[in-house]
């Protein structure tokens, strides 16, 4: 059985010989940290770094493709907008000329014919 006296004696031995345990731990740690040969750990770290670089390259490539696609879409949008604006101007000019010819035609009509046409177009009653 362990007694208080036995615990005190064990503690004294542990304090006396603790340096051996610490020295062994330090030697193992120094060996692991300072060895020169290629280790499986170094290979694993190199593999991790290579995978990380491959992921970064894939992300950069995807970003470049997305940016190129966006630029192409922006160019298509700008071209479609220019085409619509040109068509709008042409249609506006055609409508303006149509309106002008209709106004000239209406100016040339006698008042009673003009009143009849307006009544027919808007549902008015001519008195």
Secondary structure in CASP SS format (residue, H / E / C, confidence):
PFRMAT SS
TARGET T0000
AUTHOR 0000-0000-0000
METHOD secondary structure of the structure
MODEL  1
X C 1.00
X C 1.00
X C 1.00
X H 1.00
X H 1.00
X H 1.00
X H 1.00
X H 1.00
X H 1.00
X H 1.00
X H 1.00
X H 1.00
X H 1.00
X H 1.00
X H 1.00
X H 1.00
X H 1.00
X H 1.00
X H 1.00
X H 1.00
X H 1.00
X H 1.00
X H 1.00
X H 1.00
X H 1.00
X H 1.00
X H 1.00
X H 1.00
X H 1.00
X H 1.00
X H 1.00
X H 1.00
X H 1.00
X H 1.00
X C 1.00
X C 1.00
X C 1.00
X C 1.00
X C 1.00
X H 1.00
X H 1.00
X H 1.00
X H 1.00
X H 1.00
X H 1.00
X H 1.00
X H 1.00
X H 1.00
X H 1.00
X H 1.00
X H 1.00
X H 1.00
X H 1.00
X H 1.00
X H 1.00
X H 1.00
X H 1.00
X H 1.00
X H 1.00
X H 1.00
X H 1.00
X H 1.00
X H 1.00
X H 1.00
X H 1.00
X H 1.00
X H 1.00
X H 1.00
X H 1.00
X H 1.00
X H 1.00
X H 1.00
X H 1.00
X H 1.00
X H 1.00
X H 1.00
X H 1.00
X H 1.00
X H 1.00
X H 1.00
X H 1.00
X H 1.00
X H 1.00
X H 1.00
X H 1.00
X H 1.00
X H 1.00
X H 1.00
X H 1.00
X H 1.00
X H 1.00
X H 1.00
X H 1.00
X H 1.00
X H 1.00
X H 1.00
X H 1.00
X H 1.00
X H 1.00
X H 1.00
X H 1.00
X H 1.00
X H 1.00
X H 1.00
X H 1.00
X H 1.00
X H 1.00
X H 1.00
X C 1.00
X C 1.00
X H 1.00
X H 1.00
X H 1.00
X H 1.00
X H 1.00
X H 1.00
X H 1.00
X H 1.00
X H 1.00
X H 1.00
X H 1.00
X H 1.00
X C 1.00
X C 1.00
X C 1.00
X C 1.00
X C 1.00
END
